[in-house]
């Protein structure tokens, strides 16, 4: 009888222990905003229609400098970004040991997907893993993993190419504190590995421009720098290989080639 009572007490204590742990689970970590994935290139979506006696060479070169990255982003970021955006709209479900889970179903290009986002709190950071499945196509493809600070102001993501090759292709580093986001090609392709594009916000007194982009071609060791004003759309570009000099090459608010002294002062 005493043995049975002891067993019952022991079992009760175990149940009470785990129940108390669940009650002490705290709040789910705040997932970083979807903007932590995105470099805004919308001011360079297309080249202007050529008109008589106009020259758009400087702006057009800036647009063309972004084309390779736009192609890469379209190919590899659409799925994880949409999965992450839809998952983080849902309420997080506590799992165990500071693991939290967000789940969702969503459609992309007429294909149905399900996604599971896991977040685990560890000290002053959160580790993230996103799994995506599509019935009859692939299951539990870990399309991204990453880490963010517990205050969700900075961190990184690592994205994979597809469920078949399952290789990491892009690393995203982001900081809300510095207003910067950077994509680095971490694939095994020799002519692409090490390439990066970085976006950020300029100081107000920096030649009247508000934003910048830096595009680095690792295979050629060539940097393209773009600075522009998001309101007026005027800007400038620098690339020593293309322009054969170290000067800035500017455009005005109509995107036409302009004298840099005029562009920077007005």
HELIX and SHEET records of a PDB file:
HELIX    1   1 UNK A    2  UNK A   23  1                                  22    
HELIX    2   2 UNK A   34  UNK A   37  5                                   4    
HELIX    3   3 UNK A   42  UNK A   44  5                                   3    
HELIX    4   4 UNK A   57  UNK A   65  1                                   9    
HELIX    5   5 UNK A   67  UNK A   76  1                                  10    
HELIX    6   6 UNK A   78  UNK A   87  1                                  10    
HELIX    7   7 UNK A  240  UNK A  243  1                                   4    
HELIX    8   8 UNK A  260  UNK A  265  1                                   6    
SHEET    1   A14 UNK A  93  UNK A  94  0                                        
SHEET    2   A14 UNK A  99  UNK A 108 -1                                        
SHEET    3   A14 UNK A 111  UNK A 122 -1                                        
SHEET    4   A14 UNK A 125  UNK A 134 -1                                        
SHEET    5   A14 UNK A 138  UNK A 149 -1                                        
SHEET    6   A14 UNK A 154  UNK A 160 -1                                        
SHEET    7   A14 UNK A 168  UNK A 175 -1                                        
SHEET    8   A14 UNK A 180  UNK A 185 -1                                        
SHEET    9   A14 UNK A 196  UNK A 201 -1                                        
SHEET   10   A14 UNK A 211  UNK A 217 -1                                        
SHEET   11   A14 UNK A 222  UNK A 228 -1                                        
SHEET   12   A14 UNK A 235  UNK A 238 -1                                        
SHEET   13   A14 UNK A 249  UNK A 251 -1                                        
SHEET   14   A14 UNK A 257  UNK A 258 -1                                        
END                                                                             
